[in-house]
Amino acid sequence: MYKIDEKQYISKKYQPIEISAITSENGLAFCYDGDYDLLLAAGGYLHQLFENTVEKYPENIAVQINQETITYADLNKKANRLARYLRSLGVGAADFAGIFLSRTPDMYIAMLGILKAGAAYVPIDPKYPAERVHFILTNCNSKILISTSDKINKLTGFSCPKVLLDTDQNKIDIQSSLNLPVSEIKLKSGDPAYAIYTSGTTGAPKGIKISHFTVCNLVRTEGKIFGIKPEDKVFQGFSIAFDASVEEIWLAFYSGATIFIGTEEIMQSGPNLSKILDENKVTVLSTVPTLLSVLTEDIPLLRLLILGGEVCPDELAKRWATTQAFLRKLT
């Protein structure tokens, strides 16, 4: 696996950047020009950003799937129980743990539980072929794989220990729901928080490790730039095996906002996605121009639109700038 050089990554990500701004009656997209050194000095660990939010907004809705919801306090308790169970199985600092789950609240519980145990999460899309899953788990030397019995049946011939969130739930539920002290898990800020694998289109997939130090800086800085609020509802449409999901998930958790899960059914809804986002009062959408171009109807409550990954045609930008602020993120 590869590790991002933190100094190089910081210089690229955290120097003041240019963001195209298109004004409308409802707002203007702008760039944060505050004290980046202060943000860089804040340190901490990725799961602590979430735990700080739990203290501030325990009863805020953390995750919504269709009409089902879970609060920050309850999500934290479930993640703590899983973390302690993982610790009992020997999972700890600098280990890697795979996540092989559908888009449900369990996916975020697994992510948080792994981090709280001191390990780094390795997201694996359940749509991946078995050969790719085996390669990733072997390449990162995964200490454990978190999944469910229906998903794990698709994988055979791999000896990695498994935690199944359906059949092992009784063992998890008896664990303490209290936060684990940082002194207990013995993490360092340079330890990996997660590893995401490339597509492998030019050869074998490559795992890119991102440290707590680096991703915390990213989240804090983008939190200042984008200004996500506790009352926001953030659409989580990217696969967690794609790095754009980091922005969606952790900006929401950092700010006390609600994640609205883009289930497989929702992601296949085509132009009807506008109606779904409107009906569920989504206010923040991070996407690529290709998907945005499919949406023909306005989303009245949408106040922040974050685009990246592709060049955005001027006509598409102008079309969305007529009803709300448009923010174009350049990389």
N, C-alpha and C positions, 0 to 999 in steps of 0.2 A: 504494500500500500504506500501511497504518497502522503506527505504532510505539507500543508501550505506553509510557506515561510511567513511567520507572523509579521515581521517588519515590512516585508514587501506587500503583504495583503493589506496591512493597515494603511500604508502609504497610498495604495490604490483606492481603498474603500472610504477613507476618512478625511482625505483632504477635501476642502470645499469643492463641490462638483457643480457643473452647470446642468440645469434642468429647464427644458423648454417650457415657457409659461404661456398659456392662452387664456385671456381674460374672458369672462362672461358676466352677466348680471349677477350671478350667484357666487362669484369668487375668482380667486387667482391662485395658481400653483406657484409655490416659491421654494427656495432652497434654504436649509438651515445654515446659518453662518456664525453659530455660537462657539463656545470654547470646547474644541475637540479634545484638547489635552485633559480637561476635567473628566470627560467621558472615558477616555482611555485609562485614566488612573482609577476608575471606579472598581475594576476587577470583578471578583465574584464568580459564581458558577451559574450555568444556564438554569438549572432547576430552582436556584435561589431567587431568580427573577420571578418565577411563578409563585414561590412561597411568599415573597414580599407582597405580591398581589393578593394572595389568599388572606393575608393579615388586613389589608386595606378594604377589600371587597368580598368578604366570605360568602355573602348571599347572592352576589351577581351570578348570572348564568354563564358558565364557562363554555359549555358545548351544547349545541342543539342538533339533533338529527330528526328530520321531519318535525313532529310536534313534541318529541320527547326531549327533556332537558336535564342537565346536571349542574349543580352549583360548583363554584370554586372550592368551597369547603369540603363538599362530598367527593369531588374529584381528587383533592389532595389526600383525603383519608384512604381512598382506594389505592392510590399510587403508593402511599406509605406502606400499606399492608403488603403490596406486591414487592416493594423494595426490600422489606425485611425478609420476606420469603426467599427472594433471590439471594440475599446475603446468607441465609441459612444453607443455601445450596453451593456456597463458595464463590458467588459472583462478587467482584469488588473492583477497586480502582484499576484503571487501565485495561480492564477486560472489554471485550466486544460481545454484544448480545443482539441477535437478529430479531426483527419484528416481521412476522408473516401473517398479517391480519387484514381483514376488510375494513372499509371506512366506517367505523363505529366508534363510540366513546372508548371502547377497549383499546383502540389503537393509541389514544393519547395517554391512557392509564399505563400502557406498556412503555411508552416513550419516557414518561415521567418516572415510573418505577425503576427503569434501568438507570437513569441519570442519578436518582436518589441513592441507588445502591453503589454508585461510584463508577459504573461502567459507561461505555459509549454505545449508543443505539445504532444499529445498521438496518435501515428500512429496506424491505424487499417487497416489491409489488407482487400480490398473489397471482397476477396474470403472467408473470415470468415463467418460461419453461423450466422444468425440473433441473435441466443441466446447468442453467444459469444460476439457479438458487444454490445448487450444490457447490458451484465454483465460488460464489460469494462467501458462503459459510466456511468453506475450506480456506479460502485466501485470507480472510480476516481472523481465522482461528477462533470462530465464535464459541464463547464459553457456554452459551445456552441459546435456544430458539424459543421465542414466545409466539404461540399460535392458538388455534382451536382445533378440535378433533376433526371437523369437516375439512379444514384446510390441510392439515398435516397428512391426511390420507393420500394426498396427491404426491407426497414425497416419500420415496423409498430408498433404502440403501445408504442412508446417512446416519452416522452414529452420534451426532451432536445431541446432548441432553435437551429435553424439551419441557416447557411449562405450558400446559393447555388451560386457557382461561375458563373453559367450561368444566372439564372434568377435575381440575385441580383447585377449583374455587373454594371448596371447604377448607383446604389447607391454607389458603391465602387469607380467608376471612378471620381466622383465629389469631392473626398477627396484630401487633399494636398499630394503631392508626396515627401515632405521633411522628412528627418529623424526625429524621435521623440526624444526629449532630454531625457537623462537618468533620469534627475531630475524630469521629468514629470511622468514617469512610476514608479518611486520609487522602483526599484529593489534592492535586496541584492545579493551578490555573492553566498550566500548559498541557494537562492531560486531555485526551480527546473527549469531546462531547458526543460526536456522531461521526459516521463515515458513510459517504454516499458514493455509489459506484457509477462510473460512466457507462454509456450505452454499449461500448465495445464494438462499434461499427468499423473501427480501424484496427481491430485486433481483440485481445482479451480485455474484458472490463477492468478498469483501474479504480481502486478505492482511494478516495480523497478524504483524509482525516482533517477535521476542523476542531481546534481546541476550545475549551470553555472561554479562555481569554479572548479569542478572536470572535466567536459568535456573540458573546455578551456585548462586545464593542459594536458589532453590527446592529444588534437589536436596539441598544440604547441610542445609537446615532440615528437610525431610521425612525425610531420612536419620536425623536425631536423633529426630524424632517417631515414626517407624515402626520404627526399629531393625532394618532389614534386615541380615542376617548373611551372611558368605561361604558358609556351608553352606546357605543358602536356595535354593529353586528358585521363580522368579517366573513366573507365567503371563502371557504377552504376547498378550492377546486383542484389544486395540483396534487399529484401522487406524492406521498411522503418520500418516495424514492427519487424525487426530483428536487433540486436544491431551492427552487422557488417556494416550496412548501415551508421552508424555514422562516421566510419572511411572513407568510400568512399566519402560521401557528404562533410563533414566538412574539410577534408584534401584538397579537391579541392577548396572549397570556401576560405579557409585560404591562399592558395597559388596563387590564380588567374588562376587556371587551368580550363579546360572545363569538365563538366560532360556530358558523353554520356549515355543517358538513355537506359537501357536494357528493352525494352518494352516486353509485354507478348509474342508477336510473336518472338522476338529475343531470349528470354529465352527458347523458345521451338524449337529452330533451330538445336539442337544437334550438331553433328560434324561441321555443316556449320557455327557455331559461330566463328570459326577461321577466315573464309573468311570475315565475317561481321566486325569483329574487325580490320582486316587488311585493308579493303576497307575504313573504317572510321578513320583510322590512330590513333587507340587507343594505348597509350604508357604505361598506368598503369592498371594492372588487379589485383584485390583482389578477391580471390575465395577459394573454398575448393578443396582438392585433387580429390574428386569424380568427380566434373565437369571438372577439368583440364584433367583428364584421358580420357575424351571423345574427347578432341580436338586433332585431328591427324595431322593437318597441322601447320606449324610454323606461327608465327605472327611477321613479320620482324621488325616492328617499336616498338614492345613491349620492354621497357627498364627496367621495374620494375614489378616483380611478387610477390605478397604478399599472403602467404598461412596461413590458420589457421582453427581451428575447428575440425580437424581430424589429425591423424598421416599420414604423407606423405611417401609413399613407396620410398625406395632409388632409384629404377629404374625410377620412375616418375621424381624424382628430377634430376637425371643424364640426362634424356632425354631433359628436358628444359634448363639445364645448358649448353648444347652444343651450344646454339645460343644466349643467353643473360644472364645477371646476374640473379641469382636466390636468392631470399631472403626468408628464412623460419622463420616465426614468432612463437616463442614458448610461450605457456601460462601455 
